[in-house]
Amino acid sequence: MSDYRLVSIKEIQRKSLLKNFDCGIEKLNEFLSRYAIRNDELGIGRTFVALNNSNHILGYFTLATAQVAYQEIPDECKGKLPKYPIPALRIARLAVNKELQGNGIGKWLLSQVFIKVVQVSDITGLYLIIVDAKETSKSFYEYYGFQRLVDEELSYFVVIDTVKKAILG
């Protein structure tokens, strides 16, 4: 995976690269080309782009803060949690170039998300990673251990401690 590198959206010099990205889902393409930079400037979400050695966009993800209502967390994961909103980090977007899907780039992007989340959890309260999956991506998240939130068809979560144990051993 050393052929990939992750950069902040702010580091993309040629905006035409953003417009040429196509993951096969127009809303995700449009977000990258029209809203990602502005959202980053406003502090709404941070977008990171995977580039290859030729500076072609392989994929991207966006992270944003969030919270989850105590009632949405399955009973087996509540443990000693307080009965108020639980701090989380949301994978707001994650997309892979449609010509490269199935080649491990999504897995690599998710690993980069996990690294960033662990870093954030070291400096602030954070209990969950959440994602609102698309119908086409829910099996991807399930494969990597995400569980459904209560009464939410496409909203998934994973506990930060689970990620830390996987990354840090």
Summary of the structure (lengths in Angstrom):
residues: 169
radius of gyration: 16.0
end to end distance: 20.8
largest distance: 49.4
contacts: 474
relative contact order: 0.15
helix: 38%
strand: 27%
